Amino acid sequence: MGSINIRPHFQNRALLKHTHTQSLYAMNAGDGPLSYVQNSSYQRGIIDVAKPIIEQEIATKLDIKQIYSNNPNGFCTIADFGCSTGHNSFPVMQLITQAINRKLEYSSHKIPEFHVYFNDVVTNDFNTLFSSLPRDRLYSAAAVPGDFHGRLLPEHSLHFGYSAWSLQWLTEIPKVVADRDSPAWNKGEILYRGDIKEVCEAYLEQYSRDIESFLKSRAVEMVGGGLIAFLVPGVPEFWNPEIEYSFPSGLNLLGSCLIDMAKQGRLSKPKVDSFNLPFYFTTQQQLKAILERSHSFSIERMEILDNPGKYTLASANARAAFFRAGLERMLTNHFGSEIIDELFDLYTKKLIASPVFVNPDNDKSIVILVVLKRKID
Ligand SMILES: C[S@@+](CC[C@H](N)C(=O)[O-])C[C@H]1O[C@@H](n2cnc3c(N)ncnc32)[C@H](O)[C@@H]1O
């Protein structure tokens, strides 16, 4: 009997590769008080700012001919990579389908069928997403669970890709930061701080590798002339941690709570030492350098957006709930669920006590909007 040949690029890399890292834990499920649905107004804020830009890019740059090549009846495939429970994704999917529709109304082409693929990790709460799909949508919807650094969709099938607040997730913690004998050992911290060059470099290298594998997979999936828009959280080239904060410093403050709890005997110290967050917050220049190395995509637009969502986290409780909705499953997996309430109570107290964190105007985190076009081979 002959053996069955399974094409390896569709294997579930999430299960094969990431079993022992802190990566790939989904956002808090459902729509209750601690859910991502209820605690992602920060992320939601940037969408209204990005919408008119995405609309304009579709109107001026999307290559309509590609939607109909080898496909005379026309269908248009859109995917959101890292959609979570969908409530921040739906308005963007609506906007993209409407913008393409509008563009085609003025052409001789038939309006295509729209198919939207919602991607996230396998543990994502897709039930909440599908039970809250808007009724008046222009598209059919399907889930594509799996790691977006690998192949998810058929070759040459994707016309428009989108990803918001997701590319900061690394596939794994750089090994050297967990190695006691390495100059890049990140002792007692849960994320790079900026003061140990080797630690920052290790995180940046992992980030570059991950963005490159994301683009490599999308290059196979996308049609030539198709567009992909990203909203990527990052940090400015320079900011002053004495009087300002950004994503990494907010997370380092959480790390200081874990250390305090270890000192009080509430957690084991080696457990804290072995916990590292799989995130990297890029600068615009670092991201540009990575994207420019791609032979498959051209950069059509790249700019820093000001996020009005920061004013929705004006209270320490709201800021703590925002981090909790994104990190709880990862923290629970490493430390157990019994410490989570205490950890975030302590975090809230530290936020209140800090003169830097009390004012959202001090939040210097940035969001980088990037629009790439798949080159025609
Ligand atoms: C902060 S949420 C952003 C959700 C949504 N895009 C928004 O704008 O609110 C990041 C999402 O990316 C997903 N994610 C992270 N790494 C991923 C990967 N390698 N493959 C697929 N999804 C991933 C997470 O599970 C999470 O749902």
The ligand as a Gaussian input file, in Angstrom:
#p B3LYP/6-31G(d) Opt

LIG

0 1
 C       -4.586000      41.882000      20.835000
 S       -5.466000      40.721000      19.920000
 C       -6.039000      41.688000      18.545000
 C       -7.414000      41.289000      18.107000
 C       -8.042000      42.144000      17.009000
 N       -7.278000      42.087000      15.787000
 C       -8.250000      43.578000      17.428000
 O       -7.860000      44.477000      16.662000
 O       -8.814000      43.819000      18.497000
 C       -4.189000      39.760000      19.157000
 C       -4.719000      38.483000      18.529000
 O       -3.704000      37.888000      17.726000
 C       -3.805000      36.481000      17.895000
 N       -2.528000      35.883000      17.523000
 C       -1.330000      36.074000      18.108000
 N       -0.389000      35.331000      17.506000
 C       -1.037000      34.643000      16.511000
 C       -0.599000      33.705000      15.538000
 N        0.666000      33.330000      15.463000
 N       -1.507000      33.208000      14.675000
 C       -2.805000      33.586000      14.736000
 N       -3.275000      34.489000      15.651000
 C       -2.391000      35.001000      16.520000
 C       -4.122000      36.343000      19.389000
 O       -4.643000      35.066000      19.679000
 C       -5.114000      37.465000      19.578000
 O       -6.441000      37.059000      19.376000

